[in-house]
């Protein structure tokens, strides 16, 4: 009986800043200080960035000593920022490996996609949101772009061309994003 209670309480455990139950389709990063787990998209860290850092300290633990990475993701976007973010989206769209991500997945071509992927995203939607200035913070924009690649890797096998495109495009996006953050 205690085992059932423990299982029920752990199944309902909430994670991240967004306080949601564990979702195996999402990328998580663990804080090396408090040991809590966070969605990479919620804290503005990509999987490739996480792979290259030795220690991760979450926003809660950073308190007053925020490194520039977190500050950048919390930046309130200005008109000038939106102009630059639009340039980044356009450069992503013109990349030769972006073809799987240009538009929403067609349910006629991939009938089970929307049963598997609960939060779909594509570059046209991101571009539209940038044009309408719907992002409040840089982290919101990063979250949507990263969701494109995370969804692709979750749905497709690692040896598929789609998965490979996601890997290349994520690296390309991280380069563009890093250059943008350095100008903030």
Protein Blocks (a to p, Z undefined) as FASTA:
>chain_A
ZZmmmmmmmmmpcedjkopaddfkbccdddfklopacdfklnopafklmmmpfbdcdfkl
nmmmccfklmmmmpccdfklmmmmmmmmmmmmmpmklmmmmpccdfklmmmlmmmmmbgc
dfklmmmmmmnopafbfklmmmmmmmmmmmmmmmpcfkbmklmmmmmmmmmmmmmmmmmm
mmZZ
